[in-house]
Amino acid sequence: MPCAGRCDDYIPILKGAQVLIGLAADNLQPKLSPLPVLNPGGIEECVLAEIRKPNRSNILGYRQTGGYDSLIRMLDLMRPSDVVQTVKDSQLTGRGGAGFPTGLKWETVGKESRQPKTVVCNADEGEPGCFKDRAILDHDPHVVIEGMLIAGYAAGATQGFIYLRYEYPETFGILSQAVDEAEEAGFLGDGILGSDFSFQIYIRRGAGAYICGEESSLLNSLEGKRPFPRNRPPYPVTHGYQDLPTIVNNVETLASVPPILRYGAGWYRGLGLNGHAGTKVISLSGDIQRPGNYEVPIGFSLSTLLYDWAGGPEIGRSIQAVTMAGISGGFLAGADLDITLDDPCIKAKGSYLGSGGIIVFDDRRNMVEVAESAMSFFAEESCGKCFPCRIGTQRLSERLSGQAPVQAAAEWRKEVEDISQTMRATSACGLGTAASLITESLVRYFSDQVDRHLSSIVPPDK
Ligand SMILES: Cc1cc2nc3c(=O)[nH]c(=O)nc-3n(C[C@H](O)[C@H](O)[C@H](O)COP(=O)(O)O)c2cc1C
């Protein structure tokens, strides 16, 4: 399905995006995503550590680089509770956006007795500015399968689904082949490697909408229903796929697990900086010289990533703002660019790390136009179930584009603040709450640009 909304605008496609998402300018046929480059800091990685090894995407290459060793060792030596404890000790948290502790999620599903239990790999990756899951799946599909198997064993689940973004057709082929290879090698199916653990994986193509990445909408979509978010509680851990206990984890979260079992919880924790645990893959795009996927320690300095690793903006330009969490974390700018990439630091600035997409805007960008582009994405993708999001995203788009009639600048500011606050407080899921961060951060950082925008739309005598 083609991308919804305006594919040639700031948010869907910025400089470098054609290369990043594998679309050559003269040939709009998608290709394989590029391999992440080795980080120039020589800092130890977890998720991307093996991805550049030759043939890693097929089972022979994967086995030659230690693949499925964690599974084999686990089936030999570990009880499900040992696996849960290791993942809890590692302090791994979800890499799909919400940052929920992974071990706790697995433990909760493990304690449920109703069967069958399910592991869902959330590979919907619809967030603008995020392209890390695609790179992992294209170049290292078996690590995700192995992560799902480990999750299944830990929680007593017998089936798994990979819910794959519709717009990743090549990835679908790669994953299908990997699942076939794993089945043939005896890593999937009944009585895996002679144990009493059985697990099947099915691949489902997503329904082509951003909301399908929200876990409860995803579960509805998997069940063939309209992808509206569910009311929670109950949560998927007790009432997930077909109302049964379900783990939903992001691709990167699952890809972190085989190395954690292999090298230990302490090793993973120690990869983080300043008391933070682990790493995060950041998808970096926009006005930056070397866009791409970079795995950084949690707690890493944003400016070291932007300037030392990714080359900074074009010569002669300066960085005006970045987005966080794709676009869901809104903007950071000015002195707030001096942060470390960990949630306590980013949340103190009113944003969050989320799924790790960062889009860079240099000093040429009109930030009101950027915000309008982001808001029109949210308006296009709002599922319409709850009216604060359905109507709020439309009303904010109209105010940002100048389409809404406005009598005075103060009135515009008041309305934008009211709508944003209402969306934040009352939207049914993270789409509506995230959209409000765009306008709130725009007004906070770019009051002068908002004034310029208003001076062009407010009648002169007001
Ligand atoms: C609108 C919206 C879209 C989302 N899209 C994704 C997505 O594409 N991939 C993903 O892993 N999580 C996405 N999430 C977060 C999921 O709801 C959920 O928190 C995550 O899949 C849980 O896995 P984790 O604990 O491993 O992060 C989205 C959330 C919202 C509100």
The ligand as an ORCA input file, in Angstrom:
! r2SCAN-3c Opt
* xyz 0 1
  C       0.301      4.792     17.583
  C       1.312      3.787     18.071
  C       2.088      3.094     17.150
  C       3.012      2.151     17.591
  N       3.779      1.505     16.660
  C       4.668      0.569     17.065
  C       5.449     -0.140     16.111
  O       5.349      0.080     14.911
  N       6.330     -1.069     16.587
  C       6.448     -1.343     17.933
  O       7.225     -2.223     18.308
  N       5.733     -0.679     18.844
  C       4.844      0.255     18.449
  N       4.071      0.897     19.383
  C       4.229      0.501     20.802
  C       3.407     -0.764     21.091
  O       2.078     -0.382     21.435
  C       3.977     -1.598     22.244
  O       4.267     -0.753     23.331
  C       5.256     -2.378     21.866
  O       5.080     -3.131     20.689
  C       5.618     -3.329     23.002
  O       6.842     -3.969     22.732
  P       8.165     -3.621     23.574
  O       7.779     -3.744     25.020
  O       9.143     -4.629     23.146
  O       8.543     -2.217     23.206
  C       3.143      1.871     18.973
  C       2.361      2.585     19.899
  C       1.464      3.531     19.451
  C       0.649      4.274     20.473
*
